[in-house]
């Protein structure tokens, strides 16, 4: 694969950093004609670059520009102000908005999703307004370019942009327009700081076969409860499927790749592996909600199962975190579904997972 070092160009711009809102609490929202992605900033790694980008974005500097150079599934480059004019000749693409800032190299690696600054090839301290986003890791760029952010949502959009048809020099056949770049407060992870008492909530699961209500049990597995509430609150589970029905044993769902709208979701930023919370005194009996995992005891993330019957061999080995309080008859319907092995013969969907209001807020 061609090194990105050979694809960078040069130009000029003027500007000085300023930011009314703390950079660490901000995110850039990049709206393109192919979709929207968001990225957070790393002011501890490249403070001048972060402040420069924030100032320009707030001025509308990037609105109407474009991503004009790509490496398929590797990198996308944009931010040249010259591309605001659709008549700008291709020979000038990538020559604007550079030679403004001294480099700020750090230990932030050019991994998937990292946002970094373009500079003039072979000219130190010639960074500027143009930027690129890594679709895949780019180790040769570490210590060569000033990384200043990381994508938090919309990597599927970044990937799609990188697949835009391009010529040998990486120039796209047609620029992908940046409609607008705005700066918004960083999204906050739901339930991240909820107290154990605040985690005692009920979640309504609307399924193909009926409605289940499940009560969270933070005394059993507080981190798993927090995780489930977060995914339900953000709509992450909506439209996923129950992909497994093991009759008399479990129904299992909660995999992103079963989502009808596609595997990517804005709350993917908050999906992470969970350390097992196993208790010998919590029994895996009918109606218990527990977390699926691999052979690694600390590998659970989104997939969960609901017990159709008792399974003592799971006790102390899987993280039970809730129980069905209403809708046990719906479990009977799941148990009667036709299956091919353990795969349902028709799609059984988790249409919506909704966190009910706390008891104190109910009329």
C-alpha positions as CSV (number, residue, x, y, z in Angstrom):
1,X,0.0,0.0,0.0
2,X,1.3,3.5,-0.8
3,X,2.5,5.4,2.2
4,X,0.4,8.4,3.0
5,X,3.6,10.5,3.3
6,X,3.7,10.7,-0.5
7,X,0.1,12.0,-0.8
8,X,0.4,15.2,1.3
9,X,0.4,18.6,-0.3
10,X,0.9,22.2,0.9
11,X,-0.7,25.7,1.0
12,X,-1.3,28.6,3.3
13,X,-3.9,30.0,5.7
14,X,-4.0,32.4,8.7
15,X,-5.6,31.9,12.1
16,X,-5.1,31.8,15.8
17,X,-6.5,29.4,18.4
18,X,-9.4,30.3,20.6
19,X,-12.0,28.2,22.4
20,X,-14.9,29.3,24.6
21,X,-15.8,25.7,25.6
22,X,-13.2,23.3,27.1
23,X,-11.8,21.1,24.3
24,X,-12.0,17.9,26.5
25,X,-15.7,18.4,26.8
26,X,-16.3,19.0,23.1
27,X,-16.8,16.9,19.9
28,X,-16.7,17.8,16.3
29,X,-19.7,16.8,14.2
30,X,-18.8,16.3,10.6
31,X,-21.8,16.2,8.3
32,X,-20.9,14.9,4.8
33,X,-23.0,14.0,1.7
34,X,-22.3,10.4,2.6
35,X,-23.3,10.6,6.3
36,X,-22.2,12.0,9.6
37,X,-19.4,11.1,11.9
38,X,-18.2,12.6,15.3
39,X,-14.8,12.8,16.8
40,X,-13.5,13.9,20.2
41,X,-10.4,15.8,20.8
42,X,-7.1,15.0,22.6
43,X,-5.9,18.4,24.0
44,X,-3.4,16.7,26.2
45,X,-1.6,15.4,23.0
46,X,-1.8,18.3,20.6
47,X,-3.3,21.4,22.3
48,X,-2.5,23.9,19.6
49,X,-3.9,21.7,16.9
50,X,-7.1,21.1,18.8
51,X,-7.7,24.8,19.5
52,X,-6.9,25.7,15.9
53,X,-9.5,23.1,14.6
54,X,-12.1,24.3,17.1
55,X,-11.7,28.0,16.1
56,X,-11.9,27.2,12.4
57,X,-14.9,24.9,12.8
58,X,-16.8,27.5,14.8
59,X,-16.1,30.0,12.1
60,X,-17.7,27.7,9.5
61,X,-14.3,27.3,7.8
62,X,-14.8,23.7,6.8
63,X,-18.4,24.0,5.6
64,X,-18.6,23.4,1.9
65,X,-15.1,21.9,1.6
66,X,-14.5,18.2,0.9
67,X,-12.7,14.9,1.4
68,X,-10.7,14.7,-1.8
69,X,-8.0,12.1,-1.3
70,X,-8.4,8.5,0.0
71,X,-6.6,5.2,0.4
72,X,-9.3,2.6,0.3
73,X,-10.0,1.3,3.8
74,X,-6.9,3.2,4.9
75,X,-7.2,7.0,5.1
76,X,-9.4,9.9,4.1
77,X,-8.1,13.5,3.7
78,X,-10.0,16.7,3.7
79,X,-10.2,20.3,4.9
80,X,-8.6,22.2,2.0
81,X,-10.5,25.5,1.7
82,X,-9.8,25.7,-2.0
83,X,-12.2,22.9,-2.6
84,X,-15.1,25.1,-1.5
85,X,-14.9,26.4,-5.1
86,X,-16.0,23.5,-7.3
87,X,-14.0,25.1,-10.2
88,X,-10.7,24.7,-8.4
89,X,-8.4,22.7,-10.7
90,X,-7.3,19.3,-9.6
91,X,-3.7,20.4,-9.7
92,X,-4.4,22.7,-6.7
93,X,-6.4,20.1,-4.6
94,X,-4.6,19.7,-1.3
95,X,-2.6,22.9,-1.6
96,X,-4.6,25.1,0.7
97,X,-4.8,25.6,4.4
98,X,-1.3,24.5,5.4
99,X,2.0,25.9,6.7
100,X,0.4,27.4,9.8
101,X,1.4,25.3,12.9
102,X,4.4,23.7,14.4
103,X,4.0,20.0,14.8
104,X,3.0,18.4,18.0
105,X,4.1,14.8,17.9
106,X,3.0,12.5,20.8
107,X,2.5,8.9,21.8
108,X,-1.0,8.9,20.3
109,X,-0.8,6.2,17.7
110,X,-2.4,6.4,14.2
111,X,-4.9,3.7,15.0
112,X,-8.3,3.1,13.5
113,X,-10.4,6.3,14.0
114,X,-7.6,8.6,14.9
115,X,-7.7,12.1,13.4
116,X,-4.5,13.8,12.5
117,X,-3.1,16.9,10.7
118,X,-1.7,17.1,7.2
119,X,1.6,18.9,6.7
120,X,3.8,19.8,3.7
121,X,6.0,16.8,2.8
122,X,9.5,17.0,4.0
123,X,8.9,20.4,5.6
124,X,8.9,20.4,9.4
125,X,6.3,22.5,11.3
126,X,4.1,23.0,8.3
127,X,0.9,21.7,9.7
128,X,-2.4,23.5,9.1
129,X,-6.2,23.2,8.6
130,X,-6.2,20.0,6.5
131,X,-6.7,16.8,8.4
132,X,-7.0,13.0,7.8
133,X,-8.8,10.2,9.5
134,X,-7.3,6.7,9.8
135,X,-9.7,3.9,8.7
136,X,-7.1,1.3,9.6
137,X,-3.9,1.5,11.6
138,X,-1.1,3.4,10.0
139,X,2.1,2.8,12.1
140,X,4.5,4.5,9.6
141,X,2.7,7.8,10.4
142,X,3.4,7.6,14.2
143,X,5.7,10.4,15.3
144,X,5.4,12.0,11.8
145,X,2.1,13.7,12.0
146,X,0.2,15.5,14.8
147,X,-2.7,13.3,15.9
148,X,-5.3,15.4,17.8
149,X,-8.6,13.4,18.0
150,X,-10.4,10.1,17.6
151,X,-13.7,9.2,16.0
152,X,-16.4,8.3,18.5
153,X,-19.4,7.7,16.1
154,X,-19.8,7.0,12.4
155,X,-16.7,4.9,11.5
156,X,-19.0,3.2,9.0
157,X,-19.3,6.6,7.2
158,X,-15.5,7.1,7.3
159,X,-15.1,3.7,5.8
160,X,-17.6,4.4,3.1
161,X,-15.9,7.7,2.2
162,X,-12.5,5.8,1.9
163,X,-14.1,3.5,-0.7
164,X,-14.9,6.4,-3.0
165,X,-13.4,5.7,-6.5
166,X,-10.0,7.4,-6.8
167,X,-7.1,7.6,-9.2
168,X,-3.5,6.6,-8.8
169,X,-2.6,9.7,-6.8
170,X,-5.4,9.1,-4.4
171,X,-7.5,12.0,-5.7
172,X,-11.2,11.0,-5.7
173,X,-13.0,11.0,-9.0
174,X,-15.5,13.3,-7.3
175,X,-14.9,15.1,-4.0
176,X,-17.1,14.0,-1.1
177,X,-18.6,17.3,0.2
178,X,-18.4,18.3,3.8
179,X,-21.7,20.0,4.3
180,X,-21.0,21.3,7.8
181,X,-18.7,20.9,10.8
182,X,-20.0,22.0,14.1
183,X,-18.7,21.7,17.7
184,X,-21.1,20.2,20.2
185,X,-20.8,19.1,23.9
186,X,-19.4,15.6,24.2
187,X,-22.2,13.0,24.6
188,X,-22.4,11.6,28.1
189,X,-22.6,7.8,28.7
190,X,-26.0,7.0,30.3
191,X,-25.9,5.5,33.8
192,X,-22.1,5.9,34.1
193,X,-22.3,7.5,37.5
194,X,-25.6,6.1,38.7
195,X,-25.7,4.9,42.3
196,X,-26.7,1.3,43.1
197,X,-30.1,2.6,44.2
198,X,-30.5,4.4,40.8
199,X,-29.7,1.2,39.0
200,X,-32.8,-0.5,40.5
201,X,-34.8,-0.1,37.3
202,X,-37.2,-2.1,35.2
203,X,-36.7,-2.5,31.4
204,X,-39.5,-3.3,29.1
205,X,-38.6,-5.6,26.2
206,X,-41.0,-5.5,23.3
207,X,-40.5,-8.6,21.2
208,X,-42.1,-10.3,18.2
209,X,-43.9,-12.6,20.6
210,X,-45.0,-10.1,23.3
211,X,-43.8,-7.9,26.1
212,X,-41.4,-8.9,28.9
213,X,-40.6,-6.7,31.9
214,X,-37.2,-7.4,33.5
215,X,-36.2,-6.0,36.9
216,X,-32.5,-5.1,37.3
217,X,-30.6,-6.6,40.2
218,X,-27.6,-4.4,40.9
219,X,-26.8,-6.3,44.1
220,X,-26.0,-9.3,41.9
221,X,-23.9,-7.7,39.1
222,X,-23.8,-3.8,39.2
223,X,-21.5,-3.4,36.2
224,X,-23.7,-5.7,34.1
225,X,-26.8,-3.8,35.1
226,X,-25.2,-0.5,34.3
227,X,-24.2,-1.9,30.9
228,X,-27.6,-3.2,30.1
229,X,-29.4,0.0,31.1
230,X,-27.0,2.0,29.0
231,X,-27.6,-0.1,25.9
232,X,-31.3,0.0,26.4
233,X,-31.4,3.8,27.1
234,X,-29.5,4.6,23.9
235,X,-31.6,2.3,21.7
236,X,-28.6,0.0,21.0
237,X,-30.7,-3.1,21.4
238,X,-33.6,-1.9,19.3
239,X,-34.1,-4.0,16.1
240,X,-31.7,-6.7,17.1
241,X,-32.8,-10.3,17.0
242,X,-33.1,-13.3,19.3
243,X,-30.7,-15.4,17.2
244,X,-30.8,-18.5,19.5
245,X,-33.6,-20.5,21.0
246,X,-32.5,-23.6,22.9
247,X,-35.7,-25.2,23.9
248,X,-36.1,-25.7,27.6
249,X,-32.8,-23.9,28.2
250,X,-32.3,-20.3,27.0
251,X,-33.2,-17.6,24.4
252,X,-30.3,-15.5,23.5
253,X,-30.1,-12.1,21.8
254,X,-28.3,-8.7,21.8
255,X,-25.8,-9.0,19.0
256,X,-25.2,-5.9,16.9
257,X,-24.8,-7.8,13.7
258,X,-28.4,-8.9,13.9
259,X,-29.8,-5.4,13.9
260,X,-32.2,-4.8,11.1
261,X,-30.8,-1.3,10.4
262,X,-27.2,-2.5,10.3
263,X,-24.4,-3.4,12.8
264,X,-23.2,0.2,13.5
265,X,-24.9,2.3,16.2
266,X,-24.0,5.6,17.8
267,X,-23.7,4.0,21.2
268,X,-20.9,1.6,19.9
269,X,-18.5,4.1,21.6
270,X,-19.6,2.8,24.9
271,X,-19.5,-1.0,24.2
272,X,-16.7,-2.6,26.2
273,X,-15.8,-5.9,27.7
274,X,-17.1,-6.6,31.2
275,X,-15.3,-8.3,34.1
276,X,-17.3,-11.3,35.2
277,X,-19.5,-10.8,38.3
278,X,-20.2,-14.4,39.3
279,X,-22.2,-15.4,42.3
280,X,-22.8,-18.9,43.6
281,X,-25.9,-17.8,45.5
282,X,-27.8,-16.6,42.3
283,X,-29.5,-19.4,40.5
284,X,-30.0,-19.6,36.8
285,X,-33.7,-20.6,36.9
286,X,-36.6,-19.8,34.6
287,X,-36.9,-16.0,33.9
288,X,-33.4,-15.1,35.0
289,X,-31.5,-12.6,32.7
290,X,-27.8,-13.3,32.4
291,X,-24.9,-12.3,30.2
292,X,-23.4,-14.4,27.4
293,X,-19.6,-14.7,27.0
294,X,-16.9,-16.7,25.3
295,X,-14.5,-19.0,27.2
296,X,-12.9,-15.9,28.6
297,X,-14.8,-15.1,31.8
298,X,-14.3,-11.4,31.2
299,X,-15.5,-11.3,27.6
300,X,-19.2,-10.3,28.0
301,X,-20.3,-7.1,26.2
302,X,-23.8,-6.9,24.7
303,X,-25.3,-10.4,24.2
304,X,-27.6,-11.7,26.9
305,X,-29.8,-14.7,27.5
306,X,-33.0,-15.4,29.4
307,X,-33.5,-18.7,31.1
308,X,-36.4,-21.0,29.8
309,X,-35.6,-23.5,32.5
310,X,-33.2,-24.2,35.3
311,X,-29.6,-24.8,34.5
312,X,-27.5,-25.2,37.7
313,X,-24.3,-25.7,35.7
314,X,-24.4,-22.0,34.9
315,X,-24.5,-20.9,38.5
316,X,-21.3,-19.1,39.5
317,X,-20.0,-19.1,35.9
318,X,-22.2,-16.5,34.2
319,X,-23.2,-13.0,35.4
320,X,-26.9,-13.0,36.2
321,X,-28.1,-9.4,36.5
322,X,-32.0,-9.4,36.2
323,X,-35.2,-11.4,36.3
324,X,-38.4,-11.4,34.4
325,X,-41.2,-9.9,36.5
326,X,-44.0,-9.8,33.8
327,X,-44.5,-11.8,30.7
328,X,-43.4,-15.3,31.7
329,X,-46.1,-16.6,29.3
330,X,-44.0,-14.9,26.4
331,X,-41.1,-17.2,27.3
332,X,-43.5,-20.2,26.8
333,X,-44.1,-18.8,23.2
334,X,-40.4,-18.6,22.6
335,X,-40.0,-22.2,23.8
336,X,-42.6,-23.4,21.2
337,X,-40.9,-21.7,18.2
338,X,-39.8,-23.8,15.3
339,X,-36.0,-24.0,15.2
340,X,-33.3,-25.4,13.0
341,X,-30.9,-26.7,15.6
342,X,-31.0,-23.7,17.9
343,X,-31.6,-21.1,15.2
344,X,-35.2,-19.8,14.9
345,X,-36.8,-20.5,11.5
346,X,-38.3,-17.0,11.5
347,X,-36.9,-13.7,12.7
348,X,-37.7,-13.1,16.4
349,X,-36.9,-9.5,17.1
350,X,-36.3,-7.4,20.1
351,X,-38.3,-4.5,18.7
352,X,-37.5,-2.1,21.5
353,X,-35.8,-2.1,24.9
354,X,-37.1,0.7,27.0
355,X,-35.9,1.7,30.5
356,X,-39.0,2.5,32.5
357,X,-39.2,5.6,34.8
358,X,-38.0,5.0,38.3
359,X,-40.7,4.1,40.8
360,X,-40.3,7.5,42.5
361,X,-41.2,9.3,39.2
362,X,-44.4,7.4,38.5
363,X,-47.8,9.0,39.2
